[in-house]
Amino acid sequence: MILSSFEWTIAKRYMLPGRGEAFIALVAGISLVAVMLGVAALVIVMSVMNGFRAELLDKIVGLNGHAIIQAYGGRLENWEDILEEARETPGVVRASPLIEQPLLASFNGRVEAILVRGNTQDDIDRLEEQKIAGDLSQLKADAAKVAIGARLAENLGARMGDTITIINPQGRSTPFGTVPRQIGYEVAAIFEIGVYDYDQAFVVMPMTEAQTLLLIGDAVNVIEVKTRDPDTVTETLAPLQRQLAGKAVISDWKTINSSLFEALAVERVAMFVVLSIIVLVAVFNILSSLIMLVRAKTRDIAILRTMGATRKSLLKIFVTTGFLIGALGTVAGLILGFVFLYFRQPIVRGIEIVTGQNLWDPSIRFLTELPSRTDPAEVLAISVMALVFSFVATLYPALKAASTDPVQVLRYE
């Protein structure tokens, strides 16, 4: 489809119609804007959907690992042997014991449901990037100090240095019944994971402190495992699952959060299909503008044919005219999409100010900020789709122009 200088000159002339053809120019301009908006919408939505999945996976997996090993009775007594087997499994990057138990916390008359996590010192140190206040190094055995989520701190009204009371309903048995176990812990650090449900419930303490609080001796609840590739975690841990048959069960992140990630996957496909229709509508605009251009230029086409222009030349001229509208719209759409994604947070805040509505409630949307992660392969696919649609839309008008019979057109001139 290499154009000669003659063909390129005619194509440029038809891309910028004269004063008498302002309506054709308007339709062509609308077509370009429609392609731009369609491509921009696809890039923005797909990047945000990818960002949702990636951020949720990073934050959930970053705190919980790619999989957890749980005993059928809820308590791993011989967890040291299982931990060693997990670490020796090919593809496993890290495995560590963990205690996790839902309890209650109170402070100044306020009571909140919490999730106590007893971590090893290495796992506690990994929270350093999410820490927003305090000192995680103070979380030592027998220090009676904990780190709590930022939303939980707000709900309780607790600050650094305050002492919160953690209540374990399963306390010690007495002649008068079971007495709930209540222990005070000083808030040594406050962290923010970025997932609302975690930040409003998690209380992190050393593993030995959690064992003492829960009266479980040296046992743990689960062993969390991180693999080299989260997408192949099921295949990686299949040999370990066979070894632990009858003793423990392995649940990976796909199983634990299946409903959430499946919903995201379905919504992602649905949004891509729906927004692709916008590009398709824009392509019909290109088709209509080219048909009007061919109708308006019928006499010119006939004259060009009598001057020696071939059908192939006319075909290339009109295909180029329509395709360039789609190409320019695609490029403009990519630029608009990337600009929107770069300034997405200020745009969301601006819309919230104008409408007076809270568009990004972390308690509903899990994450504290609008995420975005652009996939170059998807951007390429969107661009190719828009260009292919634009090219296909030019074929009928271009073939109609190339098949013009100069004798029939000029016989009465």
Buried (B, 14 or more C-beta within 10 A) or exposed (E): EEBEEEBBEBBBBBBEBEEEBEEBBEBBBBBBBBBBBBBBBBBBBBBBBBBBBBBBBBBBBBBBBBBBBBBEEEBBBEBEEBBEBBBEBEBBEBBBBBBBBEBBBBBEEEEBEBBBBBBBEEBBEBBEEBBEBBEBEEBBEEBBBBBBBBBBBEBBEBEEEBBBEBBBEEBEEEEEEEEEBEBEBBBBBBBBBBBBBBBBBBBBBBBBBBBBBBEBEEBBBBBBBBBEEBEEBBEBBEEBBEEBEEEBEBEBBBEBBEEBBEEBEEEBEEBBEEBBEBBBBBBEBBBBBBBBBBEBBBEBBBBBBEEEBEBEBBBBBBBBBBBBBBBBBBBBBBBBBBEBBEEBEEBBEEEEEEEEEEEBEBEEBBBBBBBBBBBEEBBEBBBEBBBEBBBBBBBBBBBBBBEBEBEEBBEEE
